[in-house]
Amino acid sequence: MLSLAEEGYDVSLVIPNTASRIEKGVNIVSFIYEPTSRLSRFTKSVNLAYKKALE
């Protein structure tokens, strides 16, 4: 089975609290977020990930 990255597609993952890197052709983009409540984890983290993906 071939992955999208192996097929030549530009693949990115936006993940909180990790190191930004390129792994096996996949661009891993990090953003820092420490949730203050369960509600903010579901709302603010989604907005931060979306903004980071648009950069």
C-alpha positions as CSV (number, residue, x, y, z in Angstrom):
1,M,0.0,0.0,0.0
2,L,1.3,3.4,-0.9
3,S,0.7,6.6,1.0
4,L,-0.3,9.9,-0.4
5,A,3.2,11.3,0.4
6,E,4.8,8.4,-1.6
7,E,2.5,9.1,-4.5
8,G,3.8,12.7,-4.6
9,Y,1.1,14.6,-2.8
10,D,1.9,17.4,-0.4
11,V,0.8,16.0,3.0
12,S,0.8,17.9,6.2
13,L,-0.4,17.2,9.8
14,V,-1.1,19.9,12.3
15,I,-0.4,18.5,15.8
16,P,-0.3,20.3,19.1
17,N,2.7,20.3,21.5
18,T,5.2,18.4,19.4
19,A,8.3,19.3,17.3
20,S,7.8,20.5,13.7
21,R,9.6,18.2,11.3
22,I,9.3,16.3,8.0
23,E,8.9,12.5,8.5
24,K,8.6,10.0,5.6
25,G,7.6,12.9,3.3
26,V,4.9,14.2,5.7
27,N,5.2,17.7,6.9
28,I,4.4,17.7,10.6
29,V,3.5,21.3,11.8
30,S,3.3,22.0,15.5
31,F,1.6,24.6,17.6
32,I,1.8,25.2,21.3
33,Y,-1.4,24.9,23.2
34,E,-2.1,24.2,26.9
35,P,-5.8,23.8,27.4
36,T,-7.4,25.5,30.4
37,S,-10.6,23.5,30.3
38,R,-12.3,20.8,28.4
39,L,-14.4,23.3,26.5
40,S,-11.4,25.4,25.4
41,R,-9.6,22.2,24.3
42,F,-12.5,21.5,21.9
43,T,-12.9,25.1,20.7
44,K,-9.7,27.1,21.0
45,S,-7.4,24.2,19.9
46,V,-9.4,23.7,16.7
47,N,-9.2,27.4,15.9
48,L,-5.4,27.5,16.6
49,A,-4.9,24.4,14.4
50,Y,-6.9,25.9,11.6
51,K,-4.9,29.2,11.7
52,K,-1.6,27.2,11.7
53,A,-2.7,25.2,8.7
54,L,-3.4,28.3,6.7
55,E,0.1,29.7,7.3
